[in-house]
Amino acid sequence: MIKTEKEYKAIIERIEELLSNPENIENQDAKGYVELNLLSDYEETSEDCI
């Protein structure tokens, strides 16, 4: 669970990095695809907790 604003910002920053590579969005075999989806889901569920 994201507990601080600093943790939240770090996750958002990483999501933005992953989004900068179109392969991570479109290609399920891409290295960052799973990480992007997991972080996005995690951020979405944790957004209301901080």
C-alpha positions as YAML, in Angstrom:
chain: A
units: angstrom
residues:
- id: 1
  name: MET
  ca: [0.00, 0.00, 0.00]
- id: 2
  name: ILE
  ca: [1.17, 3.49, -0.82]
- id: 3
  name: LYS
  ca: [1.56, 5.34, 2.47]
- id: 4
  name: THR
  ca: [3.17, 8.64, 1.55]
- id: 5
  name: GLU
  ca: [3.01, 11.30, -1.12]
- id: 6
  name: LYS
  ca: [6.67, 10.53, -1.91]
- id: 7
  name: GLU
  ca: [5.86, 6.87, -2.65]
- id: 8
  name: TYR
  ca: [2.91, 7.91, -4.77]
- id: 9
  name: LYS
  ca: [5.02, 10.33, -6.81]
- id: 10
  name: ALA
  ca: [7.70, 7.68, -7.36]
- id: 11
  name: ILE
  ca: [5.12, 5.26, -8.75]
- id: 12
  name: ILE
  ca: [3.63, 7.93, -11.01]
- id: 13
  name: GLU
  ca: [7.12, 8.76, -12.27]
- id: 14
  name: ARG
  ca: [7.82, 5.10, -13.06]
- id: 15
  name: ILE
  ca: [4.47, 4.74, -14.84]
- id: 16
  name: GLU
  ca: [5.35, 7.76, -16.99]
- id: 17
  name: GLU
  ca: [8.72, 6.19, -17.84]
- id: 18
  name: LEU
  ca: [7.04, 2.97, -18.88]
- id: 19
  name: LEU
  ca: [4.43, 4.83, -20.93]
- id: 20
  name: SER
  ca: [7.16, 6.57, -22.91]
- id: 21
  name: ASN
  ca: [7.81, 3.26, -24.68]
- id: 22
  name: PRO
  ca: [4.82, 2.27, -26.87]
- id: 23
  name: GLU
  ca: [5.93, -1.37, -26.68]
- id: 24
  name: ASN
  ca: [4.99, -1.42, -22.99]
- id: 25
  name: ILE
  ca: [1.44, -0.45, -23.88]
- id: 26
  name: GLU
  ca: [0.74, -2.61, -26.91]
- id: 27
  name: ASN
  ca: [2.96, -5.66, -26.64]
- id: 28
  name: GLN
  ca: [2.16, -8.15, -23.89]
- id: 29
  name: ASP
  ca: [5.58, -9.72, -24.40]
- id: 30
  name: ALA
  ca: [7.41, -6.44, -23.75]
- id: 31
  name: LYS
  ca: [9.55, -6.25, -20.63]
- id: 32
  name: GLY
  ca: [7.63, -3.32, -19.15]
- id: 33
  name: TYR
  ca: [4.09, -4.40, -20.07]
- id: 34
  name: VAL
  ca: [3.38, -6.37, -16.90]
- id: 35
  name: GLU
  ca: [5.10, -3.83, -14.66]
- id: 36
  name: LEU
  ca: [3.10, -1.00, -16.23]
- id: 37
  name: ASN
  ca: [-0.18, -2.79, -15.71]
- id: 38
  name: LEU
  ca: [0.61, -3.78, -12.14]
- id: 39
  name: LEU
  ca: [1.75, -0.30, -11.16]
- id: 40
  name: SER
  ca: [-1.24, 1.29, -12.86]
- id: 41
  name: ASP
  ca: [-3.65, -0.97, -11.00]
- id: 42
  name: TYR
  ca: [-1.79, -0.44, -7.74]
- id: 43
  name: GLU
  ca: [-1.78, 3.33, -8.15]
- id: 44
  name: GLU
  ca: [-5.45, 3.36, -9.02]
- id: 45
  name: THR
  ca: [-6.46, 1.40, -5.92]
- id: 46
  name: SER
  ca: [-4.12, 3.31, -3.62]
- id: 47
  name: GLU
  ca: [-4.96, 6.79, -4.86]
- id: 48
  name: ASP
  ca: [-7.69, 7.27, -2.24]
- id: 49
  name: CYS
  ca: [-5.50, 6.04, 0.62]
- id: 50
  name: ILE
  ca: [-3.00, 8.90, 0.74]
...
